């Protein structure tokens, strides 16, 4: 017999409780890496370390919008969760300066996925 809806919701709630409050995910599939995700990931890691943040950063797979790679998903407390597309080193710095530090969205690179 399968799980009930309530059991599944309880599992979901427990999983969400274990996730950090703030995190960044970089699309690191083949299309993302080909578009520059490696460099973007490195910039974000350097910025997190330089700012002494407890922000978790992870590589993730494709979300199906290859034309917008490199994609960066940002979730920080006090700001909306956002997907940024066509991120380069300069935009990665802006994401850290504006979205992460000031809770302001970086216009011109937000994607609705």
N, CA, C and O atoms as a GROMACS GRO file, in nm:
protein
  452
    1UNK      N    1   0.084  -0.119   0.000
    1UNK     CA    2   0.000   0.000   0.000
    1UNK      C    3   0.088   0.125   0.000
    1UNK      O    4   0.192   0.126   0.066
    2UNK      N    5   0.049   0.227  -0.072
    2UNK     CA    6   0.125   0.351  -0.083
    2UNK      C    7   0.108   0.440   0.038
    2UNK      O    8   0.037   0.408   0.133
    3UNK      N    9   0.176   0.552   0.032
    3UNK     CA   10   0.169   0.649   0.142
    3UNK      C   11   0.048   0.739   0.125
    3UNK      O   12   0.001   0.763   0.013
    4UNK      N   13   0.000   0.787   0.237
    4UNK     CA   14  -0.113   0.880   0.232
    4UNK      C   15  -0.060   1.020   0.202
    4UNK      O   16   0.060   1.048   0.213
    5UNK      N   17  -0.152   1.106   0.167
    5UNK     CA   18  -0.115   1.245   0.141
    5UNK      C   19  -0.055   1.309   0.265
    5UNK      O   20   0.043   1.383   0.255
    6UNK      N   21  -0.112   1.282   0.382
    6UNK     CA   22  -0.060   1.338   0.507
    6UNK      C   23   0.082   1.289   0.536
    6UNK      O   24   0.165   1.366   0.585
    7UNK      N   25   0.110   1.162   0.508
    7UNK     CA   26   0.245   1.110   0.528
    7UNK      C   27   0.346   1.179   0.436
    7UNK      O   28   0.456   1.214   0.477
    8UNK      N   29   0.306   1.198   0.311
    8UNK     CA   30   0.394   1.265   0.215
    8UNK      C   31   0.418   1.411   0.255
    8UNK      O   32   0.531   1.460   0.245
    9UNK      N   33   0.315   1.479   0.301
    9UNK     CA   34   0.330   1.617   0.346
    9UNK      C   35   0.421   1.626   0.468
    9UNK      O   36   0.499   1.720   0.482
   10UNK      N   37   0.411   1.529   0.558
   10UNK     CA   38   0.497   1.526   0.676
   10UNK      C   39   0.643   1.508   0.635
   10UNK      O   40   0.732   1.572   0.693
   11UNK      N   41   0.669   1.423   0.537
   11UNK     CA   42   0.806   1.403   0.487
   11UNK      C   43   0.857   1.532   0.424
   11UNK      O   44   0.971   1.571   0.446
   12UNK      N   45   0.772   1.598   0.346
   12UNK     CA   46   0.810   1.724   0.283
   12UNK      C   47   0.846   1.828   0.389
   12UNK      O   48   0.947   1.896   0.377
   13UNK      N   49   0.762   1.841   0.492
   13UNK     CA   50   0.786   1.938   0.598
   13UNK      C   51   0.918   1.911   0.670
   13UNK      O   52   0.993   2.005   0.698
   14UNK      N   53   0.947   1.786   0.698
   14UNK     CA   54   1.073   1.750   0.765
   14UNK      C   55   1.193   1.782   0.677
   14UNK      O   56   1.296   1.829   0.726
   15UNK      N   57   1.181   1.756   0.547
   15UNK     CA   58   1.289   1.785   0.453
   15UNK      C   59   1.316   1.934   0.446
   15UNK      O   60   1.431   1.977   0.448
   16UNK      N   61   1.210   2.014   0.438
   16UNK     CA   62   1.225   2.159   0.431
   16UNK      C   63   1.287   2.216   0.557
   16UNK      O   64   1.362   2.313   0.550
   17UNK      N   65   1.259   2.157   0.674
   17UNK     CA   66   1.317   2.204   0.800
   17UNK      C   67   1.468   2.185   0.801
   17UNK      O   68   1.540   2.260   0.867
   18UNK      N   69   1.518   2.085   0.728
   18UNK     CA   70   1.660   2.054   0.728
   18UNK      C   71   1.738   2.140   0.629
   18UNK      O   72   1.861   2.144   0.635
   19UNK      N   73   1.670   2.207   0.538
   19UNK     CA   74   1.738   2.291   0.440
   19UNK      C   75   1.781   2.422   0.503
   19UNK      O   76   1.711   2.476   0.588
   20UNK      N   77   1.897   2.473   0.460
   20UNK     CA   78   1.939   2.604   0.511
   20UNK      C   79   1.843   2.713   0.467
   20UNK      O   80   1.776   2.699   0.364
   21UNK      N   81   1.836   2.820   0.544
   21UNK     CA   82   1.744   2.929   0.514
   21UNK      C   83   1.783   3.004   0.387
   21UNK      O   84   1.697   3.053   0.314
   22UNK      N   85   1.913   3.014   0.362
   22UNK     CA   86   1.962   3.089   0.246
   22UNK      C   87   2.058   3.003   0.166
   22UNK      O   88   2.145   2.936   0.221
   23UNK      N   89   2.041   3.005   0.034
   23UNK     CA   90   2.126   2.924  -0.052
   23UNK      C   91   2.128   2.978  -0.195
   23UNK      O   92   2.044   3.058  -0.235
   24UNK      N   93   2.228   2.932  -0.270
   24UNK     CA   94   2.240   2.962  -0.412
   24UNK      C   95   2.265   2.831  -0.484
   24UNK      O   96   2.343   2.748  -0.437
   25UNK      N   97   2.200   2.813  -0.598
   25UNK     CA   98   2.224   2.696  -0.683
   25UNK      C   99   2.265   2.745  -0.822
   25UNK      O  100   2.204   2.835  -0.879
   26UNK      N  101   2.368   2.683  -0.874
   26UNK     CA  102   2.418   2.718  -1.007
   26UNK      C  103   2.392   2.600  -1.099
   26UNK      O  104   2.432   2.487  -1.069
   27UNK      N  105   2.326   2.625  -1.213
   27UNK     CA  106   2.302   2.521  -1.312
   27UNK      C  107   2.434   2.472  -1.369
   27UNK      O  108   2.506   2.547  -1.436
   28UNK      N  109   2.466   2.346  -1.342
   28UNK     CA  110   2.598   2.294  -1.376
   28UNK      C  111   2.587   2.173  -1.469
   28UNK      O  112   2.674   2.085  -1.468
   29UNK      N  113   2.482   2.170  -1.548
   29UNK     CA  114   2.471   2.063  -1.647
   29UNK      C  115   2.562   2.098  -1.765
   29UNK      O  116   2.629   2.201  -1.763
   30UNK      N  117   2.565   2.014  -1.865
   30UNK     CA  118   2.654   2.036  -1.979
   30UNK      C  119   2.630   2.172  -2.044
   30UNK      O  120   2.725   2.243  -2.078
   31UNK      N  121   2.503   2.208  -2.061
   31UNK     CA  122   2.473   2.336  -2.125
   31UNK      C  123   2.516   2.453  -2.037
   31UNK      O  124   2.564   2.554  -2.088
   32UNK      N  125   2.501   2.440  -1.906
   32UNK     CA  126   2.543   2.545  -1.814
   32UNK      C  127   2.694   2.564  -1.814
   32UNK      O  128   2.743   2.677  -1.819
   33UNK      N  129   2.767   2.453  -1.808
   33UNK     CA  130   2.913   2.460  -1.808
   33UNK      C  131   2.962   2.520  -1.939
   33UNK      O  132   3.054   2.602  -1.939
   34UNK      N  133   2.902   2.478  -2.050
   34UNK     CA  134   2.942   2.532  -2.181
   34UNK      C  135   2.918   2.682  -2.191
   34UNK      O  136   2.989   2.753  -2.262
   35UNK      N  137   2.816   2.731  -2.119
   35UNK     CA  138   2.783   2.873  -2.123
   35UNK      C  139   2.860   2.957  -2.021
   35UNK      O  140   2.848   3.079  -2.020
   36UNK      N  141   2.940   2.892  -1.934
   36UNK     CA  142   3.020   2.968  -1.839
   36UNK      C  143   2.988   2.948  -1.692
   36UNK      O  144   3.031   3.027  -1.608
   37UNK      N  145   2.913   2.843  -1.659
   37UNK     CA  146   2.872   2.820  -1.520
   37UNK      C  147   2.991   2.799  -1.426
   37UNK      O  148   2.985   2.836  -1.309
   38UNK      N  149   3.098   2.740  -1.477
   38UNK     CA  150   3.215   2.714  -1.392
   38UNK      C  151   3.271   2.846  -1.338
   38UNK      O  152   3.299   2.857  -1.218
   39UNK      N  153   3.287   2.943  -1.424
   39UNK     CA  154   3.340   3.073  -1.383
   39UNK      C  155   3.244   3.144  -1.288
   39UNK      O  156   3.286   3.206  -1.190
   40UNK      N  157   3.114   3.136  -1.318
   40UNK     CA  158   3.013   3.199  -1.232
   40UNK      C  159   3.015   3.135  -1.093
   40UNK      O  160   3.013   3.205  -0.992
   41UNK      N  161   3.020   3.003  -1.088
   41UNK     CA  162   3.025   2.930  -0.961
   41UNK      C  163   3.148   2.973  -0.880
   41UNK      O  164   3.137   2.998  -0.760
   42UNK      N  165   3.263   2.983  -0.945
   42UNK     CA  166   3.386   3.023  -0.877
   42UNK      C  167   3.375   3.164  -0.820
   42UNK      O  168   3.419   3.189  -0.708
   43UNK      N  169   3.318   3.257  -0.897
   43UNK     CA  170   3.300   3.394  -0.848
   43UNK      C  171   3.209   3.395  -0.726
   43UNK      O  172   3.240   3.461  -0.626
   44UNK      N  173   3.098   3.323  -0.732
   44UNK     CA  174   3.005   3.320  -0.620
   44UNK      C  175   3.071   3.260  -0.496
   44UNK      O  176   3.053   3.311  -0.385
   45UNK      N  177   3.147   3.152  -0.514
   45UNK     CA  178   3.219   3.090  -0.400
   45UNK      C  179   3.318   3.189  -0.339
   45UNK      O  180   3.326   3.201  -0.216
   46UNK      N  181   3.393   3.259  -0.423
   46UNK     CA  182   3.490   3.359  -0.375
   46UNK      C  183   3.420   3.470  -0.297
   46UNK      O  184   3.467   3.514  -0.192
   47UNK      N  185   3.306   3.516  -0.350
   47UNK     CA  186   3.231   3.624  -0.284
   47UNK      C  187   3.177   3.579  -0.149
   47UNK      O  188   3.182   3.654  -0.051
   48UNK      N  189   3.125   3.458  -0.143
   48UNK     CA  190   3.072   3.405  -0.017
   48UNK      C  191   3.183   3.397   0.087
   48UNK      O  192   3.165   3.435   0.203
   49UNK      N  193   3.298   3.348   0.045
   49UNK     CA  194   3.412   3.336   0.136
   49UNK      C  195   3.463   3.474   0.178
   49UNK      O  196   3.488   3.497   0.297
   50UNK      N  197   3.478   3.566   0.084
   50UNK     CA  198   3.528   3.700   0.113
   50UNK      C  199   3.436   3.777   0.208
   50UNK      O  200   3.481   3.857   0.290
   51UNK      N  201   3.306   3.752   0.196
   51UNK     CA  202   3.208   3.821   0.280
   51UNK      C  203   3.179   3.745   0.410
   51UNK      O  204   3.102   3.791   0.495
   52UNK      N  205   3.242   3.629   0.425
   52UNK     CA  206   3.225   3.545   0.544
   52UNK      C  207   3.078   3.512   0.568
   52UNK      O  208   3.028   3.522   0.680
   53UNK      N  209   3.009   3.472   0.461
   53UNK     CA  210   2.867   3.439   0.470
   53UNK      C  211   2.847   3.291   0.499
   53UNK      O  212   2.931   3.208   0.463
   54UNK      N  213   2.738   3.258   0.565
   54UNK     CA  214   2.702   3.119   0.589
   54UNK      C  215   2.601   3.071   0.486
   54UNK      O  216   2.516   2.987   0.514
   55UNK      N  217   2.612   3.124   0.369
   55UNK     CA  218   2.523   3.094   0.258
   55UNK      C  219   2.570   2.966   0.190
   55UNK      O  220   2.686   2.954   0.153
   56UNK      N  221   2.480   2.871   0.173
   56UNK     CA  222   2.515   2.745   0.107
   56UNK      C  223   2.510   2.764  -0.045
   56UNK      O  224   2.418   2.826  -0.098
   57UNK      N  225   2.610   2.710  -0.115
   57UNK     CA  226   2.611   2.715  -0.260
   57UNK      C  227   2.626   2.573  -0.312
   57UNK      O  228   2.708   2.495  -0.263
   58UNK      N  229   2.545   2.541  -0.414
   58UNK     CA  230   2.546   2.406  -0.470
   58UNK      C  231   2.540   2.413  -0.622
   58UNK      O  232   2.491   2.510  -0.680
   59UNK      N  233   2.590   2.308  -0.683
   59UNK     CA  234   2.574   2.287  -0.826
   59UNK      C  235   2.448   2.202  -0.844
   59UNK      O  236   2.421   2.113  -0.764
   60UNK      N  237   2.372   2.230  -0.950
   60UNK     CA  238   2.253   2.150  -0.976
   60UNK      C  239   2.244   2.120  -1.125
   60UNK      O  240   2.320   2.174  -1.205
   61UNK      N  241   2.152   2.034  -1.160
   61UNK     CA  242   2.135   1.994  -1.299
   61UNK      C  243   2.049   2.091  -1.377
   61UNK      O  244   2.016   2.200  -1.331
   62UNK      N  245   2.014   2.048  -1.495
   62UNK     CA  246   1.937   2.130  -1.590
   62UNK      C  247   1.794   2.149  -1.542
   62UNK      O  248   1.732   2.057  -1.489
   63UNK      N  249   1.741   2.269  -1.562
   63UNK     CA  250   1.601   2.296  -1.532
   63UNK      C  251   1.520   2.313  -1.660
   63UNK      O  252   1.402   2.347  -1.656
   64UNK      N  253   1.585   2.290  -1.775
   64UNK     CA  254   1.514   2.290  -1.902
   64UNK      C  255   1.515   2.421  -1.979
   64UNK      O  256   1.444   2.433  -2.079
   65UNK      N  257   1.592   2.516  -1.936
   65UNK     CA  258   1.597   2.644  -2.007
   65UNK      C  259   1.741   2.670  -2.052
   65UNK      O  260   1.806   2.765  -2.009
   66UNK      N  261   1.788   2.582  -2.139
   66UNK     CA  262   1.928   2.585  -2.183
   66UNK      C  263   1.968   2.718  -2.246
   66UNK      O  264   2.082   2.760  -2.234
   67UNK      N  265   1.876   2.782  -2.313
   67UNK     CA  266   1.908   2.908  -2.380
   67UNK      C  267   1.938   3.021  -2.283
   67UNK      O  268   1.994   3.124  -2.323
   68UNK      N  269   1.902   3.004  -2.155
   68UNK     CA  270   1.926   3.108  -2.055
   68UNK      C  271   2.046   3.078  -1.966
   68UNK      O  272   2.073   3.153  -1.872
   69UNK      N  273   2.118   2.971  -1.993
   69UNK     CA  274   2.235   2.935  -1.911
   69UNK      C  275   2.344   3.040  -1.924
   69UNK      O  276   2.354   3.106  -2.026
   70UNK      N  277   2.425   3.054  -1.822
   70UNK     CA  278   2.419   2.992  -1.692
   70UNK      C  279   2.304   3.047  -1.608
   70UNK      O  280   2.280   3.168  -1.601
   71UNK      N  281   2.232   2.954  -1.545
   71UNK     CA  282   2.122   2.989  -1.455
   71UNK      C  283   2.170   2.984  -1.311
   71UNK      O  284   2.245   2.894  -1.272
   72UNK      N  285   2.126   3.080  -1.233
   72UNK     CA  286   2.159   3.086  -1.091
   72UNK      C  287   2.029   3.109  -1.015
   72UNK      O  288   1.958   3.207  -1.040
   73UNK      N  289   1.998   3.018  -0.923
   73UNK     CA  290   1.879   3.033  -0.839
   73UNK      C  291   1.924   3.084  -0.703
   73UNK      O  292   2.015   3.028  -0.641
   74UNK      N  293   1.860   3.190  -0.656
   74UNK     CA  294   1.900   3.253  -0.530
   74UNK      C  295   1.781   3.255  -0.435
   74UNK      O  296   1.672   3.301  -0.469
   75UNK      N  297   1.805   3.205  -0.314
   75UNK     CA  298   1.704   3.208  -0.209
   75UNK      C  299   1.769   3.259  -0.082
   75UNK      O  300   1.842   3.185  -0.015
   76UNK      N  301   1.744   3.384  -0.048
   76UNK     CA  302   1.797   3.442   0.076
   76UNK      C  303   1.681   3.497   0.158
   76UNK      O  304   1.583   3.548   0.104
   77UNK      N  305   1.695   3.485   0.289
   77UNK     CA  306   1.591   3.535   0.378
   77UNK      C  307   1.572   3.685   0.355
   77UNK      O  308   1.669   3.760   0.344
   78UNK      N  309   1.446   3.728   0.350
   78UNK     CA  310   1.416   3.869   0.334
   78UNK      C  311   1.403   3.915   0.190
   78UNK      O  312   1.380   4.034   0.164
   79UNK      N  313   1.418   3.821   0.094
   79UNK     CA  314   1.407   3.856  -0.048
   79UNK      C  315   1.337   3.740  -0.120
   79UNK      O  316   1.340   3.626  -0.073
   80UNK      N  317   1.274   3.768  -0.234
   80UNK     CA  318   1.208   3.660  -0.308
   80UNK      C  319   1.309   3.561  -0.365
   80UNK      O  320   1.424   3.596  -0.393
   81UNK      N  321   1.265   3.437  -0.380
   81UNK     CA  322   1.346   3.334  -0.447
   81UNK      C  323   1.341   3.360  -0.597
   81UNK      O  324   1.232   3.374  -0.653
   82UNK      N  325   1.459   3.367  -0.662
   82UNK     CA  326   1.465   3.412  -0.801
   82UNK      C  327   1.561   3.325  -0.882
   82UNK      O  328   1.663   3.278  -0.831
   83UNK      N  329   1.525   3.303  -1.010
   83UNK     CA  330   1.615   3.245  -1.108
   83UNK      C  331   1.672   3.359  -1.191
   83UNK      O  332   1.598   3.440  -1.247
   84UNK      N  333   1.805   3.365  -1.198
   84UNK     CA  334   1.872   3.460  -1.285
   84UNK      C  335   1.930   3.383  -1.403
   84UNK      O  336   1.987   3.275  -1.385
   85UNK      N  337   1.914   3.438  -1.523
   85UNK     CA  338   1.966   3.372  -1.642
   85UNK      C  339   2.070   3.456  -1.712
   85UNK      O  340   2.082   3.576  -1.691
   86UNK      N  341   2.147   3.387  -1.797
   86UNK     CA  342   2.256   3.449  -1.872
   86UNK      C  343   2.351   3.523  -1.778
   86UNK      O  344   2.391   3.637  -1.803
   87UNK      N  345   2.383   3.455  -1.669
   87UNK     CA  346   2.470   3.514  -1.567
   87UNK      C  347   2.616   3.499  -1.609
   87UNK      O  348   2.660   3.391  -1.648
   88UNK      N  349   2.689   3.609  -1.600
   88UNK     CA  350   2.833   3.607  -1.624
   88UNK      C  351   2.900   3.652  -1.494
   88UNK      O  352   2.834   3.670  -1.392
   89UNK      N  353   3.031   3.671  -1.498
   89UNK     CA  354   3.103   3.711  -1.377
   89UNK      C  355   3.051   3.843  -1.321
   89UNK      O  356   3.033   3.857  -1.200
   90UNK      N  357   3.027   3.940  -1.410
   90UNK     CA  358   2.979   4.071  -1.366
   90UNK      C  359   2.843   4.060  -1.296
   90UNK      O  360   2.821   4.120  -1.191
   91UNK      N  361   2.752   3.983  -1.356
   91UNK     CA  362   2.619   3.967  -1.298
   91UNK      C  363   2.628   3.889  -1.166
   91UNK      O  364   2.553   3.917  -1.073
   92UNK      N  365   2.719   3.792  -1.158
   92UNK     CA  366   2.739   3.718  -1.033
   92UNK      C  367   2.779   3.813  -0.920
   92UNK      O  368   2.729   3.801  -0.808
   93UNK      N  369   2.868   3.908  -0.950
   93UNK     CA  370   2.905   4.008  -0.849
   93UNK      C  371   2.785   4.094  -0.811
   93UNK      O  372   2.765   4.126  -0.694
   94UNK      N  373   2.704   4.132  -0.911
   94UNK     CA  374   2.583   4.213  -0.883
   94UNK      C  375   2.484   4.136  -0.797
   94UNK      O  376   2.422   4.193  -0.707
   95UNK      N  377   2.470   4.006  -0.824
   95UNK     CA  378   2.379   3.924  -0.743
   95UNK      C  379   2.422   3.926  -0.597
   95UNK      O  380   2.340   3.940  -0.507
   96UNK      N  381   2.552   3.914  -0.575
   96UNK     CA  382   2.603   3.917  -0.437
   96UNK      C  383   2.587   4.055  -0.375
   96UNK      O  384   2.546   4.066  -0.259
   97UNK      N  385   2.618   4.161  -0.450
   97UNK     CA  386   2.608   4.297  -0.399
   97UNK      C  387   2.464   4.340  -0.373
   97UNK      O  388   2.433   4.400  -0.270
   98UNK      N  389   2.377   4.309  -0.467
   98UNK     CA  390   2.240   4.360  -0.460
   98UNK      C  391   2.141   4.261  -0.397
   98UNK      O  392   2.077   4.293  -0.297
   99UNK      N  393   2.130   4.142  -0.454
   99UNK     CA  394   2.029   4.048  -0.404
   99UNK      C  395   2.066   3.993  -0.267
   99UNK      O  396   1.986   3.999  -0.173
  100UNK      N  397   2.187   3.939  -0.254
  100UNK     CA  398   2.226   3.876  -0.128
  100UNK      C  399   2.248   3.980  -0.018
  100UNK      O  400   2.196   3.963   0.093
  101UNK      N  401   2.321   4.085  -0.047
  101UNK     CA  402   2.357   4.183   0.057
  101UNK      C  403   2.248   4.285   0.086
  101UNK      O  404   2.224   4.320   0.202
  102UNK      N  405   2.181   4.335  -0.020
  102UNK     CA  406   2.084   4.443  -0.002
  102UNK      C  407   1.939   4.399  -0.017
  102UNK      O  408   1.848   4.479   0.003
  103UNK      N  409   1.917   4.273  -0.052
  103UNK     CA  410   1.781   4.218  -0.072
  103UNK      C  411   1.707   4.289  -0.185
  103UNK      O  412   1.584   4.298  -0.184
  104UNK      N  413   1.785   4.339  -0.285
  104UNK     CA  414   1.728   4.403  -0.404
  104UNK      C  415   1.748   4.309  -0.522
  104UNK      O  416   1.853   4.246  -0.534
  105UNK      N  417   1.648   4.298  -0.608
  105UNK     CA  418   1.658   4.212  -0.725
  105UNK      C  419   1.745   4.276  -0.832
  105UNK      O  420   1.748   4.398  -0.846
  106UNK      N  421   1.814   4.193  -0.908
  106UNK     CA  422   1.899   4.238  -1.017
  106UNK      C  423   1.815   4.238  -1.145
  106UNK      O  424   1.790   4.133  -1.204
  107UNK      N  425   1.773   4.355  -1.187
  107UNK     CA  426   1.687   4.368  -1.305
  107UNK      C  427   1.759   4.323  -1.432
  107UNK      O  428   1.881   4.333  -1.444
  108UNK      N  429   1.680   4.275  -1.526
  108UNK     CA  430   1.733   4.239  -1.658
  108UNK      C  431   1.782   4.097  -1.671
  108UNK      O  432   1.816   4.054  -1.781
  109UNK      N  433   1.786   4.022  -1.561
  109UNK     CA  434   1.835   3.884  -1.568
  109UNK      C  435   1.742   3.786  -1.497
  109UNK      O  436   1.780   3.670  -1.478
  110UNK      N  437   1.624   3.828  -1.458
  110UNK     CA  438   1.530   3.742  -1.387
  110UNK      C  439   1.450   3.660  -1.488
  110UNK      O  440   1.397   3.713  -1.586
  111UNK      N  441   1.443   3.530  -1.462
  111UNK     CA  442   1.368   3.437  -1.547
  111UNK      C  443   1.257   3.372  -1.466
  111UNK      O  444   1.276   3.341  -1.348
  112UNK      N  445   1.143   3.352  -1.529
  112UNK     CA  446   1.029   3.285  -1.467
  112UNK      C  447   1.030   3.140  -1.512
  112UNK      O  448   0.998   3.110  -1.627
  113UNK      N  449   1.066   3.053  -1.423
  113UNK     CA  450   1.075   2.910  -1.459
  113UNK      C  451   0.965   2.832  -1.391
  113UNK      O  452   0.955   2.711  -1.409
   0.00000   0.00000   0.00000
